[in-house]
Amino acid sequence: INIYYSNEMGDGLDERTVEAEKLTPEFLLEQLAQENIVTEDTKANSCTVKEENGQKIVVLDLSEAFGAYASSMGTDGEYVVIAALTDTFLDAYQADSLRLTSSWRPAICCMTGI
């Protein structure tokens, strides 16, 4: 599984590969927390994978802790955080898009890999 995180300049992504006995959103969030992409108290309220119009979509609802952290990063930082989260989940689940929801931003965002 590839875990994406901010590069040293904070203007793009690097990646590292990890192995997991079982793929879970908790495992991915744990790995992302090690790279400061999410906080350790960020939790997945739910995570489902579904097919829509021939596309594999990960629907991920995160705790408010993620929103508070992402919004504290400024526009560029928030972009990198969301890009790393998106790419990690898309890669792990071999999905076409991620639908991210959270109490911090109730509208659904639909994203594809960056």
C-alpha angles and dihedrals in degrees: 000000000000117000114201123208141161118290120233093269093050091230101100145008137277124187141211129193123235134176124229130190089212129015111233133155088239091059092049093048090049090054092046090050089058087060094045092246091122131012121255089249094056108117134186107239087190140345124190134167119215142164120242123173091341092309125118108227130189111210108201126180114191132195121259090258089075093054094048090051097044094047091050090060098072123238097297094043092048090051092053093045093051092043092052092046091047096047092046094053094041092050095044095049095034088233133158098222144006124223106202124194132171138159087252092063110019096186114092115249118205114203141172128202117296 
